């Protein structure tokens, strides 16, 4: 699973390389008809040729694209002479599928078309850094019949956290989970008689409270260590809801779903991910719609439409919200960008038209604006409101 450590390693490797470096991002999602017969290799070839990438470097990249099975949605290459780094991502990146037409920016040494983003010069890491910063990191707590398991989902990949809940009394949990709902765990025989039953019930309640408090404490430490931004509980409803009652407020605020168990308790990470993929998609799209609603309610600390571009260049934008399919054009006059040609003409005689996707990375980084791209219903609503929105610092 790719993480910040891997990106840091690549950054350090690229930093000591001299001369221009090819940074190439390709949409290779096999589910898309436009990628049939490895059509992405042709897009890569066109991009590298347009940027004047040396032929031997082109051949090395095309060798991979044409002859290797790349099981991913996005392929990322950083290449120069003996340097050759390849990353396969199980997610799509917004700037890679932005334009309806092809654009070659000679000044930026950048080529964009629908499905490819190439840069030849200084290492271009911003799309990758965006993905690391903006994609949510999910922690999935799965209560199966044998033990409690934790999975981490990030950038479309899943892995099981092998050392989770080491302090848990697994045998006590196994007996508890195998009992019928409402029955006491078979930790001791329940005494008969009214007073004895009351005492046993109190002991059971105390045991249960200690059990779930221990779990809650362990999960809290795990969330901090792994950097989970969202939580999902999976398992029998009686157990997930009971556990929920013991979670501290800061963990409850991260919880986005309570889901039933899978048919097979010992499910593999791949089976867990397959079950969760449609749920995660729904959560993400719902969250984006809620974000736009919060921005509307935040007025006047939030703005919509062309005004956003001006506020960005004033350094006032904290969060810049954009549609996933970013095909807007901006107009440049002496390093200042305008949302339409008429405004630009009031400043200079010959404004330069550029896709927003070309200048966006540097604008966002230069003015410390956090980016958020939205899809589906949220994208539709955003386009109806002028194509962009922002939360202001002041």
N, C-alpha and C positions, 0 to 999 in steps of 0.2 A: 504494500500500500504506500503510495507516494505521500511524502510529508515534507515539512519545512526543512528537515535535516537533509533530505535528498536535493531539494532546491538550493540549499546553502552550498552543498558540495558542488553542484553544477555551476553556481555563481562563482565560486572560488576557482574552479577549473577554467572557466571562460575568462576570468579576470587576468590570468597570466598568459593568455594566448595573444599573440601580436597579429595585427592586420585585421581585415574584415572577416566577420563570421556570418555564416548563413543561419538565420532563425526562421524555421518553416513550421507553420501550423496548418494541418490538413484535416478536413472533415472526411473520415473514412467509414462512417456508419454504414454497415452492410444492409441495414433495413431500408435505406433510401434508394429509390430507383436511379437517381442521378449518380450513384456510386457503383452501379452495375458494371461488370467487366473491368473493375479497377480504373474507372474513369478519373479517379482522383490523381492517378499517376500522370495523366495528361495535364491536369491543372497545375501540378507541381512542376512539370517540365516547362510549361509556358511561363510560370512565375519566375523560375530560376533563369530562364533565357532572357526575360525582360529586364532582370536586374544585373545581367552580365556576370552571373556566377561562373567560375571556371568550369570547363567541361568535365574534368576528372571528378570534381565535387558533385556535379549534376549526376554523373554516372553512378556514383556511390549511393546517392539517395534513391535514384530510380531502380537500382538493383534490389534494394530492400522493398520498395513499393510494388515492384512487378513480380518478385519471386518468393516473398515471404508471406505467410498467413498472419495478418495483423488483426487480432481479435480485440477491437477497441472501437470507440466512436470518434476519437481524435488522436492523431499521431503528431508528435512534436519532435523536430530535429534541430540540433545545434551542431554545425559541422564546419571544419576548417582543417586542411592538411591532415595531420594524424589525429585530430580531435573529431570524435563522432559520438554524439549523445542522442539516444532515442528514448522518448517517453510515450507510453501508450495509456491514454486516459479513457475511462468508461463513461465520460460525460462529454457533452458538447460545450464549446466555448463561444460566447456571444459574438465576439469580434471576428470569428472565423466564418460565420455564415451571416454576413451583414448586408452585402451589397447586391443589388439587382443587376448591376453592370460592373465591368472591370475597370480598375483605376490603377495607374502607375504614377507614383509620386517620386520623381527623380530626386528632388531636394531631400525628401525623407528616406530615400533608398528603400521604398516600401511598395509592395504590390498587393492589391486586394481584389478578390473576385469572390463570388458566392461559393464558399467551400474551401478557400485557401487564403492564407495571410503569410506573406514572405517579407523578410527584411534582410538586407545585406550590408553589414557595417558593424556598428557596436551591437553587442548581444541585446536582443529584444525579448525581455522576460516578462513584460507587463501582463500579457494575457494569462500567463501561467500563475503569476503572483496574484492576479485577480481571483483566479479559481481557488487558490489556497485560502485567500482571505474571506471570500464571499460564500462559498458552499458550506452548508451546515454540516456539522459533525454529529452524527446520531449515536447515542448509546442505547442499545436494545437489551433490556433485562428479560430473559426468557426463563420462566419457571416450568421446567419439565418435571416428570415424575421422579427422576433420580437425583437431580441437583439443580442449583440455580446457575444459569450461564449468562454471560455478557458478550454481546457482539458490538463491534464498532463499524459504522458505515460512513464512508467518506469518499467523495468523488466517484460514486457509483461502484465502489469496491467494498467488500465486507471481510472482516477477519474476527475470529473468536479471541477474546481476551482470556488467555489460558490460566492466569493466576488470580482471576477474580474470586472474591468471597472465600479466600483461604481459611478465614476464621469461622466459617459456617459449620455448624454441626450437621453434616450431610445425612447422617443416618437418621437423626431426629426428623429432618425435613422429609426424607423418603417415606418414613412411617406416617407423617402428617399428611402428605400429599396423596397417599394411597388410601387413607381413611375416607369414608363417606363424608360429604359436607356436614359440619355440625357435630360430628363425632369427635371425641377427644383422641389425640395421638396415643398410640399404644406404648407409652413410656412407663406405665405402671397400671396395675389393676385398680379400677375405680371402686372404692369401698361402698358397701350398701348402707342404706339408711339416710334419713334427711340430713343430719348434722355432718355425716361423713361425706355425702355428696356435695354439700355446700363447701366443705373444706377442699375437696378435690377440685371443684370448679374454680375456686380462688387460686389454688396452686397452678392449675392449667392456664388461667388468665395471666398469672404472673410469668409463667414460662413463655407463653405466646408473646407477651409484651417484650421480654428480654430478647427473644428470638428476632422479632421484627425490628427492634431498636438497633440490634447489632447489625442487621442487614442494612438498615438505613444509614448507619454510620459508615459502613464499608463502601456503600454506593456513593456517598458524599465524597469520600476520599478519592474514589475512582474517577468521578466526574471531574474533579480538580486536576488529577494527574493526567487524564487523557484529553482534557479540553472539550468534553461533550457540550454542545450548545443546545441539543434537544434530546429528550428521553422518550422511550416507548416501553411500555410493560406488556409482555405477552404471557398468557397462561390461563389457568382456570379462573373464572371471574371472581369466585369467592376469595381466592388468594391475592389476585392483583388489587382488588378493591380494599382488602384488609391491609395490605402492604402500603397502599396509597395513603391510608390514614396515619401512618407513622412517618411519612416523609416530611422533612422541614419545608418551609415555605419556598425557599430558594430552589429546591428540587422540583416542587410541584409546579413552579412557574415555567420550568423547562419541559414538563410533560405535555406531549402532543397527541398521544393515543394510548388507549387500553385495548388490546387485541386478544382474541381467544388463542388457545394452543393450536399447534399444528397437529395433523392426524398422527404423526409419528414423533413421539417425545424426543428421540435422539436425532433430531433433524440436523443435517449438515448446514454449514454456513450458506452454501449456495441455495438450499431449499428455503432458508429463512429469508434471504434476499429476494428470492422470487416471490415469496408471499408479501413482502413489504413494498416492492417497487411501485405498485399502483397506489398504495397508501401514501408513500412518500411524495409521489407526484401530486396527489390530491392536497396533501398538507402544504406543499410549496405553493401551488396555485392559489389556494385559499389565503395563505399568508400574504401573498402579493396584493390581492384584492383588499385585504385588511390594511395593508400599508398605505395604499392610496386613500382609503377612507380616513386614516389617521392624519394624513397630510392635509386633507380637506378641512379636518377639524382643527388643525394647527394654525390656520390663517390668523394673523398675517406673518407667522414665522415659516410659512410654506408658500411656494409660488408654483404656477403651472404655465406651460407654454414657452414661447420664444424668450420671454424675460429671463428665464433660467440661465441662458448662455451669458447674458450680461452679468448676472449675479455671481456666476462662477468666476469670471475674470476680475471681479471685485474682491475675491477671496471670502465671500460670505456664505458659500454653500458647504454645508456639512455632509449632506447626502444627496447624490445626484441620481435620479431615477429615470431610466431610459427603456424604450422598447427593445425586445430581443432582436428583431429585424431592423437594424439601424441603417436606414437608407437616406437620412436627411443630408442636405447640402448646406454648408456654411460658406461665408465669404470673408476672405482675409484682406486686411489693409494694414501693412506695417506691423504684423504680429498681433493685431487685434481682430477677433472673429465676430461676425455679425450673422444673425439668423436669416436675413434676406438681402438680396442685392440692392434694393432701394436704400436701405440704411447704410450699407457699405459705400454706395456712390456719394453719399453726403460727406464721406471722409476722404475718399481717394477716387481717382479717375478710372483706374482699372483694377477693381478687386479680383482676387484669385478665388475661383470656386473650387472647393474641396469637399469630399465626403466627410461628414462628422466622424465616421469611424477611423479616418486617417489621423485626425488631430486629437481625438478623444483621449488616448492614453497619456499623452504629454500634458494636456489640459488638466486632467484629473490629478495627475501626479504633481504638476507644478503648483496647483492651488489647493492641494490636500483635500480634494473632494472624494469621498467614498462613493463608489459606484454600485448601483443596484439595477439589474436588468429584469424585466418582467415579461411573462408570456401569457398566452390564453386570454381569459376574460380581462385580466388586469392590463394586458397590452392593448386590447381593444379600447378600454376606458381611457388609457393614457393617450392614445392617438386622437381620441375625441376631445381631449383637453389640451391639445397643442403639441403632443409628441414628447414632452419631457416634464419632469417635476423636480422640486428640490425642497429640502428642509434647510432652513437658514440658521447660521450661527447667531446672527444678530440682525 
